[in-house]
């Protein structure tokens, strides 16, 4: 089992950041380097409570599928996606949004475990935590840039 958190400050409204974080098309766009695409469940638009999405992409040279379900949802404050099918023994991602001093603080907490007991624990510590942290940090930065771009754009 491994857990880490990434905090991102965004100069854009909380609700806009929340919605961008649950936008399937934006998710696919930010992970284009993995060839990731939505292949089942909700495959575009804004995912909501009780909905699932299956993403397929290449990680470590292997095509992977991961199906997540939105198991908690309180717009525009928090949502959680949890793996219901995929390679992990457990994969839970909490997205929390707060307005602080006119900015949005986005906190992403990822809690996961690879299968195979003690061997999975070693894989998580040696490889998987760094890999997932880099992917999530890049996605958070992409979200910040896009939310701020949209917020500054003329209406």
C-alpha positions as CSV (number, residue, x, y, z in Angstrom):
1,X,0.0,0.0,0.0
2,X,1.3,3.4,-0.9
3,X,-0.2,6.9,-0.6
4,X,0.9,10.3,-1.8
5,X,-0.6,13.8,-2.2
6,X,0.0,16.5,-4.7
7,X,-1.2,20.1,-4.0
8,X,-1.7,22.5,-6.9
9,X,-2.6,26.2,-6.6
10,X,-4.8,27.5,-9.5
11,X,-5.8,31.0,-10.4
12,X,-9.3,30.0,-11.6
13,X,-12.7,29.4,-9.9
14,X,-13.1,26.3,-7.9
15,X,-16.1,25.0,-9.8
16,X,-14.2,25.4,-13.1
17,X,-11.2,23.4,-11.8
18,X,-13.5,20.7,-10.4
19,X,-15.3,20.3,-13.7
20,X,-12.1,20.2,-15.7
21,X,-10.7,17.5,-13.4
22,X,-13.7,15.2,-14.2
23,X,-13.7,15.9,-17.9
24,X,-13.0,12.6,-19.7
25,X,-11.7,14.3,-22.9
26,X,-9.3,16.5,-21.0
27,X,-8.1,13.5,-19.0
28,X,-7.3,11.7,-22.3
29,X,-5.6,14.7,-23.7
30,X,-3.3,15.1,-20.7
31,X,-2.2,11.5,-20.9
32,X,-1.7,11.4,-24.7
33,X,1.9,10.2,-24.2
34,X,0.6,6.9,-22.9
35,X,-1.8,6.5,-25.8
36,X,-4.5,6.6,-23.2
37,X,-8.1,6.6,-24.4
38,X,-11.6,6.1,-22.9
39,X,-13.0,2.8,-24.3
40,X,-16.0,2.0,-22.2
41,X,-18.5,3.5,-19.8
42,X,-18.6,7.3,-20.0
43,X,-16.1,8.0,-22.8
44,X,-16.6,11.8,-23.1
45,X,-18.0,14.8,-21.2
46,X,-18.1,15.2,-17.4
47,X,-18.2,12.0,-15.3
48,X,-20.5,12.0,-12.3
49,X,-21.5,9.9,-9.2
50,X,-22.0,6.2,-9.9
51,X,-20.6,6.4,-13.5
52,X,-17.7,4.3,-14.7
53,X,-15.0,4.9,-17.3
54,X,-12.5,2.4,-18.7
55,X,-9.2,3.8,-19.8
56,X,-6.7,1.9,-22.0
57,X,-3.1,3.0,-22.4
58,X,0.4,1.7,-22.5
59,X,2.4,1.7,-19.3
60,X,5.8,0.1,-19.0
61,X,5.4,-1.2,-22.6
62,X,2.3,-3.1,-21.8
63,X,-1.3,-2.2,-22.8
64,X,-3.3,-1.8,-19.7
65,X,-7.0,-1.3,-18.9
66,X,-8.3,0.3,-15.8
67,X,-12.0,0.8,-15.0
68,X,-12.8,3.4,-12.4
69,X,-16.1,4.3,-10.7
70,X,-17.0,7.7,-9.1
71,X,-17.8,6.6,-5.6
72,X,-18.0,10.0,-3.9
73,X,-19.2,13.3,-5.4
74,X,-19.8,16.7,-3.8
75,X,-19.6,19.4,-6.5
76,X,-17.4,21.6,-6.4
77,X,-15.6,20.3,-3.4
78,X,-14.6,16.6,-3.8
79,X,-14.9,13.5,-5.9
80,X,-13.3,10.1,-5.6
81,X,-12.6,7.6,-8.4
82,X,-11.8,4.0,-7.4
83,X,-10.6,1.1,-9.6
84,X,-13.3,-1.5,-10.0
85,X,-11.3,-3.5,-12.5
86,X,-7.6,-3.4,-13.5
87,X,-4.1,-4.3,-12.6
88,X,-4.0,-2.8,-9.1
89,X,-5.0,-4.6,-5.9
90,X,-6.4,-1.2,-4.8
91,X,-6.5,2.2,-6.6
92,X,-8.3,5.2,-5.0
93,X,-7.9,8.8,-6.1
94,X,-9.4,11.7,-4.1
95,X,-9.8,15.1,-5.7
96,X,-10.4,17.9,-3.2
97,X,-11.0,21.6,-4.2
98,X,-11.0,24.6,-1.9
99,X,-11.1,28.3,-2.4
100,X,-8.3,30.0,-0.4
101,X,-7.6,33.7,-0.7
102,X,-9.3,33.9,-4.1
103,X,-7.4,30.9,-5.5
104,X,-8.2,27.2,-5.9
105,X,-6.2,24.7,-3.9
106,X,-6.5,21.3,-5.6
107,X,-5.4,18.4,-3.5
108,X,-5.0,15.0,-5.2
109,X,-4.5,12.0,-2.9
110,X,-3.6,8.7,-4.5
111,X,-3.9,5.5,-2.4
112,X,-2.9,2.3,-4.3
113,X,-1.4,-1.1,-3.9
114,X,0.0,-3.4,-6.5
115,X,-1.0,-7.1,-6.4
116,X,1.3,-9.9,-5.3
117,X,1.6,-9.1,-1.6
118,X,5.2,-8.5,-0.5
119,X,6.5,-8.4,-4.1
120,X,3.8,-5.8,-4.9
121,X,4.9,-3.7,-1.9
122,X,8.5,-3.6,-3.3
123,X,7.3,-2.7,-6.8
124,X,5.2,0.2,-5.2
125,X,8.2,1.5,-3.3
126,X,10.8,1.1,-6.0
127,X,8.9,1.8,-9.3
128,X,5.2,2.5,-9.1
129,X,5.1,5.5,-6.7
130,X,7.5,7.5,-8.7
131,X,5.8,6.6,-12.0
132,X,2.3,7.5,-10.7
133,X,3.6,10.7,-9.0
134,X,5.2,11.9,-12.2
135,X,2.0,11.2,-14.3
136,X,-0.2,12.8,-11.7
137,X,2.0,15.9,-11.2
138,X,2.1,16.4,-15.0
139,X,-1.7,16.1,-15.2
140,X,-2.2,18.5,-12.4
141,X,0.1,21.1,-14.1
142,X,-1.8,20.6,-17.3
143,X,-5.0,21.2,-15.5
144,X,-3.7,24.3,-13.8
145,X,-2.5,25.8,-17.1
146,X,-5.7,25.0,-18.9
147,X,-8.0,26.3,-16.1
148,X,-6.0,29.5,-15.9
149,X,-6.1,29.9,-19.7
150,X,-9.8,29.5,-19.8
151,X,-10.4,31.8,-16.9
152,X,-8.3,34.6,-18.5
153,X,-10.0,34.1,-21.9
154,X,-12.5,36.7,-23.0
155,X,-16.1,35.6,-22.5
